[in-house]
Amino acid sequence: MKQVISTERLPIKMWLTDIENGAVEQAKALANLPFAFKHISIMPDCHQGYGMPIGSILATKGVVVPNAVGVDIGCGMCAMKTNIQEIDKTTLKQVMGTARTLIPLGFNWHDKDQDERLMPAGKDDLQIVARNYPKALKQIGTLGGGNHFVEIQKGSDGFIWIMIHSGSRNLGYSVAKYYNDKAIELNQRYHSVVTKKMELAFLPLETPEASDYLAEMQYCIDFALANRKLMMTRMIEALQINIGDFAHDEIINKSHNFADWENHFGENVLVHRKGATRARAGELGMIPGSQGTASYIVRGMGNPDSFHSCSHGAGRKMGRKQAQRELDLQSEIDLLNAQGVIHSIRNIKDLDEATSAYKDIDVVMENQKDLAEIVVELKPLAVLKG
């Protein structure tokens, strides 16, 4: 831990010093919520988000806060170790070319419904999920845009790994928006101290809206995992087509946008993680850098001050539009080419995901040595982005 802010109702425990003022103000708003529990935890990749900073943890009693989970419910990462030890650059390009034909990127969906057996069960009892289910059948196994990626990496253990970062696509967005709007309506009706401007509207747990949200949230988390699993299957196919059969381990999966019941400091509380990874003692997870820096397989240390959490990545140091305005396209391309990475920087709009738009992953990892220990370092070889 790097610093503690003690000026608010609850302490704010922080694992960084380079935090923007907007994120600090959001953290203070969290610390003053009447239902917030014990303290607020701020991870080393933290930056300003909507209502709640990306890279923060809020534990609550008696309420759920949809915006503290976020619009991409269940967004997370999975990683898989193969027994492949080397892939030459020509073959890598072929693999990624094949992957592009199997995995729709950005705003693209599949033309046809995917196998319904891949979908989580239980949609019929869920109002918003059921309404959006036909779209979800075409969106499962698709990457989306923003900071989502598929990456082939070389591990410090000598093996090739595949890592995927994606979420619940339009399904999660639709659920999040519907229940956040419901929370705003309820908070305004009863003159809550949590104003609409704070973007932290809550649902009391005794309300049917809260029960419905928690059920639909869980479906979105399950769908996001199913989405990543199908993309991983397609990446296995892309490798098999180009290099033949190979063996691989089971995937490691971690969500970083979710709320779950946990016991901390002797009490059962609802822990909201927005851009933060659960890191219980001995629990494996992953912390990616950028497409030009290392990522890590980590083992959690179960630090109680972080509510058993760690960062979910390097974290942005520049906003998307800022990066497009200020970064030099050729310099970013040269930076990646010098490392031999097959990357996705092609034009100015891609600069929002350039290496220089992100914090230094080495500093981020150093700042959380008491949260997670490094198991394997992963160097990027080839990257697909939305």
C-alpha positions as CSV (number, residue, x, y, z in Angstrom):
1,M,0.0,0.0,0.0
2,K,1.3,3.4,-1.0
3,Q,-0.9,5.9,0.8
4,V,-4.2,6.3,2.8
5,I,-6.6,9.2,2.5
6,S,-8.3,9.7,5.9
7,T,-10.3,12.8,5.4
8,E,-13.6,11.1,4.4
9,R,-16.2,8.9,6.3
10,L,-14.2,5.8,5.4
11,P,-10.4,5.5,4.7
12,I,-9.3,5.2,1.1
13,K,-6.4,2.7,0.8
14,M,-4.3,3.2,-2.3
15,W,-1.7,1.2,-4.1
16,L,-0.4,4.0,-6.2
17,T,0.7,7.6,-6.1
18,D,0.1,8.7,-9.7
19,I,-3.7,9.1,-9.6
20,E,-5.6,11.8,-11.5
21,N,-7.7,14.2,-9.5
22,G,-11.0,13.0,-11.1
23,A,-10.4,9.5,-9.8
24,V,-9.5,10.8,-6.3
25,E,-12.8,12.7,-6.2
26,Q,-14.7,9.6,-7.3
27,A,-12.9,7.6,-4.6
28,K,-13.9,10.2,-2.0
29,A,-17.5,9.9,-3.1
30,L,-17.4,6.2,-2.6
31,A,-15.9,6.6,0.9
32,N,-18.8,8.9,1.9
33,L,-21.6,6.6,0.7
34,P,-23.7,5.7,3.8
35,F,-23.7,2.0,2.9
36,A,-20.0,1.6,2.1
37,F,-18.2,-0.8,4.4
38,K,-14.8,-0.6,6.2
39,H,-12.8,1.3,3.5
40,I,-12.3,1.8,-0.2
41,S,-9.5,0.0,-2.0
42,I,-7.8,1.6,-5.0
43,M,-5.6,-0.5,-7.2
44,P,-2.3,0.6,-8.9
45,D,-4.0,0.6,-12.4
46,C,-6.7,3.0,-11.2
47,H,-8.1,5.8,-13.5
48,Q,-11.3,7.7,-13.7
49,G,-14.5,5.9,-14.8
50,Y,-18.2,6.5,-14.7
51,G,-19.2,7.1,-11.1
52,M,-16.6,4.7,-9.7
53,P,-12.9,4.7,-10.7
54,I,-11.7,1.8,-12.9
55,G,-9.5,-0.3,-10.6
56,S,-11.4,0.1,-7.3
57,I,-13.2,-2.1,-4.8
58,L,-16.4,-1.1,-3.0
59,A,-17.9,-3.3,-0.3
60,T,-21.5,-2.5,0.7
61,K,-24.1,-3.5,3.2
62,G,-27.8,-3.6,2.3
63,V,-27.5,-2.4,-1.3
64,V,-26.1,-3.2,-4.8
65,V,-24.8,-0.5,-7.0
66,P,-25.1,-1.4,-10.8
67,N,-22.6,1.3,-11.8
68,A,-20.0,-0.1,-9.4
69,V,-20.0,-3.2,-11.6
70,G,-20.1,-1.3,-14.8
71,V,-21.7,-1.7,-18.2
72,D,-19.5,-4.6,-19.4
73,I,-20.7,-7.0,-16.7
74,G,-18.4,-10.0,-16.4
75,C,-15.7,-8.5,-18.5
76,G,-12.5,-10.4,-17.7
77,M,-9.7,-12.5,-19.0
78,C,-8.7,-16.1,-19.6
79,A,-5.3,-17.5,-20.3
80,M,-4.2,-20.9,-21.5
81,K,-0.8,-22.5,-21.5
82,T,0.1,-24.7,-24.5
83,N,2.9,-27.3,-24.9
84,I,4.1,-25.3,-28.0
85,Q,7.6,-23.9,-27.4
86,E,8.3,-21.9,-30.6
87,I,6.3,-20.3,-33.4
88,D,8.1,-18.5,-36.2
89,K,6.8,-15.1,-37.3
90,T,5.5,-16.3,-40.7
91,T,3.4,-19.0,-39.0
92,L,2.2,-16.5,-36.4
93,K,0.9,-14.2,-39.1
94,Q,-0.9,-17.2,-40.6
95,V,-2.5,-18.1,-37.3
96,M,-3.7,-14.6,-36.7
97,G,-5.1,-14.4,-40.2
98,T,-7.0,-17.6,-39.6
99,A,-8.2,-16.3,-36.3
100,R,-9.7,-13.2,-37.9
101,T,-11.9,-15.4,-40.0
102,L,-13.1,-17.3,-37.0
103,I,-13.5,-14.5,-34.4
104,P,-15.6,-11.4,-35.3
105,L,-13.8,-8.3,-34.0
106,G,-15.0,-4.8,-33.0
107,F,-18.7,-4.2,-33.7
108,N,-18.9,-7.4,-35.9
109,W,-21.1,-10.4,-34.9
110,H,-21.5,-13.9,-36.4
111,D,-23.9,-14.0,-39.4
112,K,-25.6,-17.0,-37.9
113,D,-26.7,-18.1,-34.4
114,Q,-24.1,-20.1,-32.6
115,D,-24.8,-23.4,-30.9
116,E,-27.3,-22.7,-28.2
117,R,-25.7,-25.4,-26.0
118,L,-22.8,-23.0,-25.5
119,M,-25.1,-20.4,-23.8
120,P,-25.8,-20.3,-20.0
121,A,-29.1,-21.8,-19.0
122,G,-31.9,-19.9,-17.2
123,K,-32.7,-17.0,-19.6
124,D,-36.4,-17.4,-19.5
125,D,-36.8,-16.0,-16.0
126,L,-34.7,-12.9,-16.8
127,Q,-36.5,-10.0,-18.4
128,I,-33.6,-8.1,-20.0
129,V,-31.5,-11.2,-20.8
130,A,-34.5,-12.8,-22.5
131,R,-35.2,-9.7,-24.6
132,N,-31.6,-9.6,-25.8
133,Y,-31.0,-13.3,-26.1
134,P,-31.4,-13.5,-29.9
135,K,-28.6,-11.0,-30.3
136,A,-26.4,-12.8,-27.8
137,L,-26.7,-16.0,-29.9
138,K,-24.8,-14.2,-32.6
139,Q,-22.4,-12.3,-30.2
140,I,-21.1,-15.3,-28.3
141,G,-17.5,-15.9,-29.5
142,T,-16.9,-12.3,-30.6
143,L,-14.3,-10.0,-29.2
144,G,-15.8,-6.5,-29.1
145,G,-13.7,-3.3,-29.2
146,G,-11.9,-0.9,-26.9
147,N,-9.2,-2.6,-24.8
148,H,-10.4,-6.2,-25.6
149,F,-7.8,-8.4,-27.2
150,V,-6.6,-11.8,-28.2
151,E,-2.9,-12.3,-27.7
152,I,-0.4,-15.0,-28.4
153,Q,2.5,-14.8,-25.9
154,K,5.8,-16.4,-25.0
155,G,6.1,-17.3,-21.3
156,S,9.1,-17.2,-19.1
157,D,8.3,-20.9,-18.5
158,G,9.3,-21.6,-22.1
159,F,5.9,-22.2,-23.5
160,I,3.4,-20.4,-25.7
161,W,0.3,-19.0,-24.0
162,I,-3.0,-17.6,-25.4
163,M,-4.7,-14.7,-23.5
164,I,-8.2,-13.3,-24.2
165,H,-9.8,-10.2,-22.7
166,S,-13.5,-9.7,-23.4
167,G,-16.9,-9.3,-21.8
168,S,-20.6,-9.8,-22.1
169,R,-21.0,-7.6,-25.2
170,N,-24.4,-6.0,-25.7
171,L,-26.1,-8.3,-23.2
172,G,-24.2,-6.8,-20.2
173,Y,-24.6,-3.3,-21.4
174,S,-28.4,-3.7,-21.7
175,V,-28.7,-5.2,-18.2
176,A,-26.5,-2.6,-16.7
177,K,-28.3,0.3,-18.3
178,Y,-31.8,-1.0,-17.4
179,Y,-31.0,-1.5,-13.7
180,N,-28.9,1.6,-13.3
181,D,-31.9,3.6,-14.7
182,K,-34.2,1.8,-12.2
183,A,-31.8,2.7,-9.4
184,I,-31.8,6.3,-10.4
185,E,-35.6,6.4,-10.5
186,L,-35.8,4.8,-7.1
187,N,-33.2,7.1,-5.5
188,Q,-34.9,10.2,-6.9
189,R,-38.3,9.0,-5.8
190,Y,-37.1,8.6,-2.2
191,H,-34.9,11.7,-2.2
192,S,-31.7,9.7,-1.6
193,V,-28.5,11.5,-0.7
194,V,-27.0,9.7,-3.7
195,T,-27.8,12.1,-6.5
196,K,-28.0,11.3,-10.2
197,K,-24.9,13.4,-10.8
198,M,-22.8,11.0,-8.6
199,E,-23.5,8.1,-11.0
200,L,-23.7,5.7,-8.0
201,A,-27.4,5.0,-7.8
202,F,-28.2,1.9,-5.7
203,L,-30.8,-0.7,-5.3
204,P,-31.8,-1.8,-1.7
205,L,-31.4,-5.5,-1.5
206,E,-34.9,-6.1,-0.2
207,T,-36.4,-4.7,-3.4
208,P,-37.4,-6.9,-6.3
209,E,-35.2,-4.7,-8.6
210,A,-32.1,-5.7,-6.6
211,S,-33.0,-9.4,-6.8
212,D,-33.6,-9.2,-10.5
213,Y,-30.4,-7.3,-11.1
214,L,-28.3,-9.8,-9.2
215,A,-29.8,-12.7,-11.1
216,E,-29.3,-11.0,-14.5
217,M,-25.8,-9.8,-13.6
218,Q,-24.9,-13.5,-12.8
219,Y,-26.2,-14.6,-16.2
220,C,-24.0,-11.9,-17.9
221,I,-21.0,-13.1,-16.0
222,D,-21.7,-16.6,-17.1
223,F,-22.2,-15.4,-20.7
224,A,-19.0,-13.5,-20.7
225,L,-17.1,-16.7,-19.6
226,A,-18.9,-18.6,-22.4
227,N,-17.9,-15.9,-24.8
228,R,-14.2,-16.2,-23.9
229,K,-14.3,-20.0,-23.9
230,L,-15.7,-20.0,-27.5
231,M,-13.0,-17.6,-28.6
232,M,-10.4,-19.8,-27.0
233,T,-11.7,-22.8,-28.8
234,R,-11.5,-20.8,-32.1
235,M,-7.9,-19.9,-31.3
236,I,-7.1,-23.5,-30.7
237,E,-8.6,-24.2,-34.1
238,A,-6.5,-21.4,-35.7
239,L,-3.3,-22.9,-34.3
240,Q,-4.2,-26.4,-35.3
241,I,-5.0,-25.4,-38.8
242,N,-1.5,-23.8,-39.2
243,I,0.8,-26.0,-36.9
244,G,-1.1,-29.2,-36.3
245,D,-2.3,-30.7,-33.0
246,F,-0.9,-29.7,-29.7
247,A,-1.6,-30.2,-26.0
248,H,-2.8,-27.4,-23.6
249,D,-3.8,-26.9,-20.0
250,E,-7.2,-25.8,-18.7
251,I,-8.0,-22.2,-19.0
252,I,-7.5,-19.7,-16.1
253,N,-10.5,-17.4,-16.0
254,K,-10.9,-14.2,-14.0
255,S,-13.7,-11.6,-14.2
256,H,-13.0,-8.1,-13.1
257,N,-16.4,-6.4,-13.4
258,F,-18.7,-8.1,-10.9
259,A,-20.3,-8.0,-7.5
260,D,-20.3,-11.1,-5.2
261,W,-21.0,-12.0,-1.6
262,E,-17.9,-12.4,0.5
263,N,-16.9,-12.4,4.1
264,H,-14.4,-9.7,5.1
265,F,-13.5,-8.4,8.6
266,G,-16.0,-10.9,10.1
267,E,-19.0,-9.7,8.1
268,N,-20.8,-10.8,4.9
269,V,-20.7,-8.0,2.4
270,L,-21.4,-7.4,-1.3
271,V,-18.0,-6.7,-2.8
272,H,-18.1,-4.7,-6.1
273,R,-15.0,-4.9,-8.2
274,K,-14.9,-2.5,-11.1
275,G,-11.7,-3.2,-13.1
276,A,-10.2,-5.2,-10.3
277,T,-9.4,-8.9,-10.0
278,R,-10.1,-11.1,-7.0
279,A,-6.8,-12.4,-5.6
280,R,-7.4,-14.7,-2.7
281,A,-4.5,-16.5,-1.2
282,G,-3.2,-19.0,-3.7
283,E,-5.7,-18.1,-6.4
284,L,-4.3,-17.8,-9.9
285,G,-5.1,-14.8,-12.1
286,M,-3.6,-12.6,-14.8
287,I,-2.6,-9.0,-15.1
288,P,-2.0,-7.9,-18.7
289,G,0.2,-5.0,-19.8
290,S,-0.4,-3.4,-23.2
291,Q,0.2,-4.9,-26.6
292,G,3.8,-3.8,-26.4
293,T,4.6,-4.8,-22.8
294,A,4.6,-7.9,-20.7
295,S,1.6,-9.6,-19.0
296,Y,1.7,-11.8,-16.0
297,I,0.2,-14.9,-14.6
298,V,-0.1,-14.2,-10.8
299,R,-1.0,-15.9,-7.6
300,G,-3.1,-14.0,-5.1
301,M,-1.9,-13.2,-1.6
302,G,-5.2,-12.7,0.0
303,N,-4.4,-9.2,1.3
304,P,-7.4,-8.1,3.5
305,D,-6.8,-4.4,3.0
306,S,-7.6,-4.9,-0.8
307,F,-10.6,-7.1,-0.1
308,H,-8.4,-9.9,-1.5
309,S,-8.0,-8.1,-4.8
310,C,-5.3,-6.9,-7.3
311,S,-5.2,-4.8,-10.4
312,H,-6.8,-6.0,-13.7
313,G,-4.1,-4.6,-15.9
314,A,-1.7,-1.8,-16.4
315,G,-4.4,0.9,-16.5
316,R,-4.7,3.9,-18.8
317,K,-2.6,7.0,-18.3
318,M,-4.2,8.8,-21.3
319,G,-7.8,9.0,-22.3
320,R,-8.7,7.6,-25.7
321,K,-9.2,10.9,-27.5
322,Q,-6.1,12.3,-25.8
323,A,-4.0,9.4,-27.1
324,Q,-5.3,9.9,-30.6
325,R,-4.5,13.6,-30.4
326,E,-1.1,13.5,-28.7
327,L,0.7,10.3,-29.6
328,D,2.7,10.0,-32.8
329,L,1.5,7.1,-35.0
330,Q,4.8,6.2,-36.6
331,S,6.6,6.3,-33.2
332,E,4.1,3.9,-31.7
333,I,4.4,1.6,-34.8
334,D,8.2,1.7,-34.6
335,L,8.1,0.9,-30.9
336,L,6.1,-2.3,-31.5
337,N,8.0,-3.3,-34.6
338,A,11.3,-3.0,-32.7
339,Q,10.0,-5.6,-30.3
340,G,8.9,-7.9,-33.1
341,V,5.2,-7.8,-32.1
342,I,2.6,-8.5,-34.7
343,H,0.3,-5.6,-33.6
344,S,-2.9,-3.8,-34.4
345,I,-1.7,-0.2,-34.7
346,R,-2.6,0.9,-38.3
347,N,-3.9,4.4,-38.2
348,I,-4.6,7.4,-35.8
349,K,-7.8,5.9,-34.3
350,D,-5.8,2.9,-33.1
351,L,-3.6,5.1,-30.9
352,D,-6.1,4.8,-28.1
353,E,-4.7,1.3,-27.6
354,A,-1.0,2.2,-28.2
355,T,1.6,1.2,-25.6
356,S,2.2,4.8,-24.6
357,A,-1.5,5.3,-23.7
358,Y,-1.0,2.9,-20.7
359,K,0.9,3.1,-17.4
360,D,4.2,1.4,-16.9
361,I,3.3,-2.2,-16.1
362,D,6.6,-2.7,-14.2
363,V,5.6,0.1,-11.8
364,V,2.1,-1.3,-11.5
365,M,3.5,-4.7,-10.5
366,E,6.0,-3.2,-8.1
367,N,3.2,-1.3,-6.4
368,Q,1.2,-4.4,-5.7
369,K,3.8,-6.8,-4.5
370,D,1.7,-7.3,-1.3
371,L,-1.4,-8.3,-3.4
372,A,-0.1,-10.8,-6.0
373,E,3.1,-12.6,-6.8
374,I,4.3,-13.2,-10.3
375,V,4.2,-16.9,-11.5
376,V,4.9,-16.5,-15.2
377,E,5.9,-13.4,-17.2
378,L,4.4,-13.4,-20.7
379,K,5.9,-11.4,-23.6
380,P,3.5,-10.4,-26.5
381,L,4.1,-12.1,-29.9
382,A,0.9,-11.3,-31.8
383,V,-2.2,-9.3,-31.0
384,L,-5.7,-9.0,-32.3
385,K,-7.8,-6.0,-31.3
386,G,-11.3,-4.9,-32.0
